[in-house]
Amino acid sequence: MLGDSIYIRGREAFTGGSPQAVYEELWQRGRKGRLRTRAILAIAALVLCGMLVNPVFGVVAAVLLASADALVHWRLYNASRVWRRGLRGVERMDRTLRLTLERRGHRVLHGRLVPGHETADELVVGPGGAWLVHNEAWAPDAEISHHGGRLFIDGRTQSKLVNGLTARAAAAERLISERYGAPVTVTPVLAVHGGKLARSPFTADGIVFAPPLRLVRWMRRNATAEHSAEEVEAIARAAVHSLPIGGRIMTDAPPPPSRVSVAKKPPSETPLTTAPAHAVTAEAVEPASAEVAAGEAGGGDAVTTAV
């Protein structure tokens, strides 16, 4: 379609009338109201603190109050950044894991395909166990809660989401355990980007839900196993071989070639043969016999000439 981006194709967040576009428009419309409220708060702090204490303290209080109000609104806007861009938060979670768990001896595999299921955003293997991380982004006003051990988003259950993630983790656990040669527990967790969480982290439908940083903290404090550094590397290698990237499965390297040397044939097509020194050919015997017979018949000495 004429005018579409060649880098971002089919992303609903950038089409007119999408929830992201509506939210962005409403945020821009409310800019004047936020600035007006911030100015009123700053003037009130300046007058009250200036009258009660001194003018300098009034100015400082006004600047601090205006800065605090700007910070609160910026955090609210930035919390919906992933959702506003139509993403799920995979890049943000990758960066969080790289700056936290990977520096503490954990191995992180990105974008691994679980055969028969969807792609796992991240697979974390560490001394405390293994976790399959999934990312989801919701609107800033989405209510994320749990009741009776089940997940609810704006009052609706999410059976498709939780069933898919649970089955993916179970399949990854089975494949890695078979390759590793010992049972390996893979715990499904979900990183929440945006939305309103009643509290976090919380467990619903067997899955742990929390924002990225709190989820990382929960993974460090709630170990499901005890692995040494060698075991962490072995489990990570088993995961690399079991969970391909883009459908390509890793295979074992072929055995090295044998060291037994093989004699090379001579370059000539016809092999050269050498007769022993004492062997006499038929051509040499026949002329000699003829000459001896001629000498005996003529009564003279037979003279042989070597050619």
C-alpha positions, 0 to 999 in steps of 0.5 A, a space after each residue: 500500500 502506498 505510504 506504508 513503512 518498509 520497516 514496520 509492516 502490518 503493525 496495528 499500533 500505527 494504524 488510525 483508530 487503534 487503541 495505541 493511536 487513540 491513547 497517543 491522541 488523548 495524551 497529546 490533548 491532555 498536555 495543556 491540562 497537565 502543564 496548567 496543573 503543574 503551574 498551579 501547584 508550583 505557584 501555590 508552593 512558591 507563595 505558601 513556602 515564601 510567606 511561611 519561611 522565606 522566598 528562597 525556600 519558596 522557589 526551591 519548593 516550587 521547583 521540586 513540586 513541579 519536577 515531581 509532578 513531571 516525573 510522575 507523568 513521565 513514568 506513567 507515559 513511559 510504562 506504556 511505551 512497549 504497548 504504544 509501539 505495538 510490541 510485546 517487550 522482548 527487547 526490553 526483557 533481553 536488555 534486563 536479563 543481560 544487565 542482571 542475571 547474565 552477569 551472575 552466571 546465568 545462561 540466557 537463550 533468545 528466540 528458541 523454537 519449541 518443536 510443535 509450539 510457538 517460540 520461547 522468548 527467553 530461556 534462562 538457565 542458572 544455579 537456581 533452575 531453568 525458566 521459560 520467559 514469555 512477554 506480554 504488553 497490555 494497555 495502561 488501564 488494563 486490570 491484571 489480577 487473579 482470583 481463585 488461582 486463575 488469571 483475569 485481564 479486565 475481568 476475562 480469563 486468558 485460557 489460550 495464553 496460559 495453556 499455550 505457555 504451560 504446554 510450551 514449558 512442558 515440551 521444553 522441559 521434556 526435550 531438554 531432560 532427554 538431551 541432558 540425560 536427567 530431569 530438568 524442571 522448566 518453570 513458566 514465567 511471564 513478564 508484564 509490560 504495562 497494565 495495572 497489577 494489583 500486586 506483583 509478583 503473583 502466581 496464577 494458572 501455574 505461571 508467575 506474573 511480574 514486571 521485568 525487574 521484579 520478575 528477575 528478583 523473584 527468579 533469584 530468590 525462588 530457586 527450583 533446583 541447585 546446579 553447579 557451574 558445570 551443570 548450568 553449562 551442560 543444561 544450556 548446551 542441551 537446550 541449544 541442541 533441543 530448541 532450534 533457532 528458526 527450525 534449524 536443529 543442532 546436530 553433533 559434529 561428525 567424528 574426526 577422520 582416521 589417522 591411518 595413512 593410505 598409500 597413494 598410487 603412482 601418477 602413471 596409468 600403467 604400473 611399472 613391473 621389474 623382473 628379477 635379475 636371474 629371470 630370462 625372457 623367452 625372446 633372449 632364450 630363443 636366439 641363443 638356442 638357435 645360434 648354438 644349434 647352428 654352431 653344432 651343425 657347422 662344426 665351428 664355434 658359435 659366437 653370440 653377440 649381446 645387443 
